[in-house]
Amino acid sequence: MSKFDHTEIDDVIHGRLRLGVMAYLSTVSPAPFVELKGKVNATDGNLSTHLSKLEEAGYVRIEKKFEGKKPLTLVHLTKDGREAWIGYLSRIQALISAAE
């Protein structure tokens, strides 16, 4: 990787809300949808849209189940998602280093 190459930044992660999702899931996985929604300050529909994009990339896995009679949606960071997150952070660090 060159010292400065912004083209290597993962566009799937780089969106503000998706960045927040990935950052939170890297510390807490799985996370209940409701908890994640509060942490990234999103609406149900907005978060669902961004989770779909992350799911299509293979970065998250959505699990729907019931706890008793209540539905529960859990969002898991996948192995590929964790690797993409670490790669994203490395690329951002390279950009920071180039600026120093």
Backbone as a ProteinNet text record, in pm:
[ID]
protein_1_A
[PRIMARY]
MSKFDHTEIDDVIHGRLRLGVMAYLSTVSPAPFVELKGKVNATDGNLSTHLSKLEEAGYVRIEKKFEGKKPLTLVHLTKDGREAWIGYLSRIQALISAAE
[TERTIARY]
85.7	0	89.9	61.2	138.5	106.7	193	174.3	43.5	10.7	-115.2	-192.3	-298.4	-384.9	-526	-601	-738.2	-829.9	-789.9	-875.6	-887.4	-799.6	-805.9	-902.6	-966	-1061.8	-1188.6	-1235.6	-1354.6	-1479.3	-1540.6	-1658.8	-1779.6	-1784.9	-1897.1	-1893.2	-1775.3	-1760.6	-1761	-1709.5	-1677.6	-1798.7	-1917.1	-2035.1	-2048.7	-2089.4	-2091	-2166.2	-2286.5	-2364.8	-2303.9	-2260.3	-2198.7	-2067.2	-1994.6	-1872.4	-1905	-2010	-2052.8	-2094.9	-2166.6	-2210.4	-2089.2	-1995.1	-1876.8	-1793.6	-1778.6	-1701.9	-1767.8	-1900	-1968.4	-1963	-1988.9	-1988.1	-1849	-1745.6	-1610.3	-1583.8	-1666.4	-1650.7	-1760.5	-1877.2	-1992.3	-2060.4	-2037.2	-2101.7	-2140.8	-2265.8	-2371.2	-2430	-2495.9	-2566.5	-2713.1	-2803	-2944.8	-2970.5	-3058.1	-3090.7	-3127.5	-3210.8	-3257.8	-3140.1	-3049	-2930.7	-2842.2	-2819.3	-2736.6	-2798.2	-2928.4	-3000.8	-2975.6	-2979.9	-2954.7	-2809.9	-2717	-2574.5	-2535.6	-2596.7	-2559.7	-2661.3	-2761.7	-2861.5	-2930.4	-2991.6	-3056.3	-3202.6	-3278.6	-3416.2	-3414.3	-3524.2	-3533.7	-3502.7	-3570	-3554.4	-3414.9	-3356.8	-3223.4	-3120.5	-3129	-3035.8	-3053.9	-3177.2	-3202.7	-3139.5	-3150.9	-3092.6	-2941.1	-2877.1	-2731.5	-2685	-2762.4	-2728.1	-2737.7	-2834.3	-2847.5	-2722.4	-2669.4	-2547.4	-2429	-2418.4	-2311	-2329.5	-2454	-2483.5	-2450	-2483.2	-2450.2	-2299.9	-2222	-2076	-2019.7	-2104.5	-2059.4	-1996.6	-2016.6	-1953.9	-2036.6	-2167	-2253.2	-2347.2	-2397.5	-2499.2	-2614.7	-2734.6	-2854.4	-2920.6	-2949.9	-3017.1	-3149.2	-3257.2	-3389.6	-3438.9	-3480.3	-3531.4	-3632.6	-3681.5	-3776.3	-3718.5	-3741.5	-3716.6	-3853.8	-3896.3	-4035.7	-4123.3	-4210.5	-4297.5	-4252.2	-4139.9	-4091.7	-3988	-4001.7	-3899.5	-3770	-3658.4	-3526.8	-3440.6	-3385.7	-3294.6	-3155.6	-3062.7	-2923.7	-2838.9	-2742.9	-2651.2	-2512.6	-2456.8	-2326	-2223	-2104.4	-1991.6	-1931.4	-1917.4	-1861.6	-1709	-1647.9	-1501.4	-1454.4	-1520.9	-1485.5	-1505.5	-1609.6	-1636.3	-1527.2	-1480.2	-1371.5	-1244	-1214.6	-1095.9	-1107.7	-1226	-1247.6	-1232.5	-1281.6	-1270.8	-1124.4	-1047.4	-904.6	-833.2	-866	-807.3	-843.5	-968.4	-1014.2	-933.2	-919.2	-843.6	-697.9	-639.6	-501.1	-486.1	-583.9	-577.8	-594.9	-683.6	-701.4	-572.3	-511.4	-384.9	-277.4	-273.3	-175.1	-196.9	-323.5	-352.8	-309.7	-330.9	-289.3	-136.9	-69.3	77.5	131.5	66.3	109	97.5	5.4	-17.5	78.7	149.7	238.3	370.5
-117.9	0	123.7	217.1	340.1	425.8	523.5	607.7	686.5	735.5	808.9	750.8	680.4	627.1	615.5	723.5	725.5	630.6	583.9	494.7	356.1	324.2	192.8	188.5	299.9	302.5	228.3	139.3	58.2	146.5	171	257	198.6	67.2	6.4	47.8	52.9	89.7	241.4	314.9	455.6	547	506.4	587.4	608.6	725.5	760.9	660.6	624.4	532.3	392.6	346.4	213.6	210.1	319.4	329.4	312.5	378.1	364.4	222.4	159.6	20.6	-70.7	-57.9	-144.4	-119.7	6.6	38.8	-23.9	-10.2	-65.3	-218	-278.5	-424.8	-482.7	-405.5	-456.5	-470.4	-405	-414.9	-498	-504.7	-577	-653	-781.1	-859.4	-993.6	-1033	-962.3	-848.5	-758.4	-648.2	-655	-639.6	-632.3	-509.8	-525.2	-417.8	-290	-300.8	-183.5	-112	-187.8	-129.8	-60.1	-127.8	-71.9	56.1	55.1	173.4	293	272.2	379.3	426.2	333.1	368.5	452	425.2	500.1	609.2	625.1	731.6	727.4	613.4	593.4	556.5	573	523.6	376	307	166	148.4	228.2	214.4	247.7	353.9	394.5	288.3	238.5	135.5	8.5	-30.1	-149.9	-139.5	-22	-0.3	-16.8	43	34.1	-106.1	-173.6	-311.6	-402.3	-376	-455.7	-442.7	-322.9	-301.6	-376.2	-369.5	-441.7	-593.1	-637.3	-780	-829	-751.3	-787.5	-801.3	-720.1	-726.3	-843	-906.8	-1017.6	-972.9	-846.4	-791.7	-815.7	-828.8	-858.6	-972.4	-1036.2	-1140.8	-1103	-1108.8	-1074.8	-1204.2	-1210.5	-1326.3	-1280.4	-1343.6	-1311.2	-1432	-1404.6	-1512	-1455	-1538.8	-1495.2	-1523.5	-1430.7	-1453.4	-1457.6	-1576	-1592.4	-1562.6	-1465.8	-1427.8	-1299.1	-1243	-1116.7	-1142.9	-1075.5	-1090.1	-1020.5	-1079.2	-1024.5	-1035.8	-924.2	-922.8	-891.8	-982.2	-965.1	-939.9	-850.1	-818.9	-867.2	-956.9	-1015.7	-958.3	-927.9	-894.4	-1026.8	-1046.4	-1170.8	-1166	-1279.8	-1286	-1192.5	-1197.7	-1107.7	-961.8	-936.2	-800.8	-750.4	-836.3	-797.5	-769.8	-854.9	-833.8	-703.6	-676.2	-551.7	-430.6	-442.7	-333.7	-304.7	-409	-392.4	-330.9	-376.7	-320.6	-173.8	-139.8	-1	86.8	42	119.1	135.8	32.5	40	144.6	150.5	247.5	390	406.9	539.9	580.1	486.3	516	555.2	491.6	527.2	670.6	710.4	848.6	946.6	909.5	994.5	1006.2	895	896.5	981.6	977.8	1058.2	1207.1	1243.3	1384.6	1436.9	1349.1	1392	1442.2
0	0	0	-88.1	-92	30.3	56.2	174.3	165.9	44.9	28.6	-88.1	-58.2	-163.4	-107.8	-123.1	-71.1	-147.7	-264.5	-343.5	-281.8	-187.7	-123.2	-5.2	25.7	136.1	93.2	177.3	150.6	156	39.5	32.3	105.5	118.5	190.5	336.9	395	535.6	554.2	458.1	477.2	500.6	463.2	492.1	642.7	684.6	827.1	913.8	874.4	956.9	955.1	837.8	829.5	908	908	986.7	1135.1	1180.2	1319	1352.8	1260.9	1281.3	1295.6	1202.8	1205.8	1331.9	1370.5	1490.2	1613.6	1623.6	1740.3	1741.1	1625.8	1619.7	1644.1	1618.3	1643.7	1793.5	1874.7	2020	2085.6	2019.8	2075.3	1961.1	1954	1849.4	1906.9	1895.2	1823.1	1906.8	1834	1899	1859.9	1956.4	1921.4	1832.4	1735.4	1641.8	1716.7	1818.2	1892.8	1960.2	2017.9	2081.9	1977.9	1866.8	1759.7	1704.9	1687.9	1639	1729.9	1859.7	1955.1	1952.3	1939.2	1940.4	1819.6	1703.3	1582.1	1549.6	1637.1	1623.1	1486.4	1456.6	1327.3	1346	1240.1	1239.8	1199.3	1223.2	1183.3	1035.2	951.8	807	759.2	813.4	772.8	811.5	934	978	895.7	868.7	788.1	650.2	588.9	456.8	460.3	560.2	570.2	609.5	693.7	728.5	607.4	519.7	396.9	311.8	300.8	222.7	285.7	417.7	485.9	474.5	477.5	464.8	324.1	222.6	83.9	64.8	135.7	127.4	208.6	289.3	373.1	504.1	541.4	661.5	787.5	772.7	887.2	851.5	955	939.9	1031.6	976.9	1053.7	1099.6	1227.3	1285.8	1345.9	1303.4	1357.6	1435.6	1558.6	1643.6	1741.1	1827.7	1929.4	2066.9	2158.5	2300.7	2364.2	2396.2	2437.5	2317.5	2331.7	2220.2	2151.8	2198.4	2141.9	2032.8	1917.6	1813.3	1855.5	1816.7	1847.4	1722.3	1679.8	1566	1618.3	1588.6	1628.9	1505.3	1519.7	1409.9	1451	1370.2	1397.1	1300.6	1348.8	1263	1217	1087.2	1035.3	1037.7	1011.6	1001.5	890.4	775.1	664.7	704.2	783	829.7	921.3	1011.5	1103.1	1022.9	924.2	841	761.5	708.5	633.7	726	848.2	945.4	978.9	1004.8	1035.1	914.3	794.5	673.2	656.3	685	676.8	772	895.5	994.1	951.5	893.2	845.5	734.9	645.9	537.1	589.2	684.6	744.6	817.1	888	955.9	856.3	739.6	636.1	588.8	577.3	536.5	645	769.7	881.2	882	864.1	862.5	748.4	633.6	519.1	547.6	636.4	668.4	775.3	840	949.8	899.1
[MASK]
++++++++++++++++++++++++++++++++++++++++++++++++++++++++++++++++++++++++++++++++++++++++++++++++++++

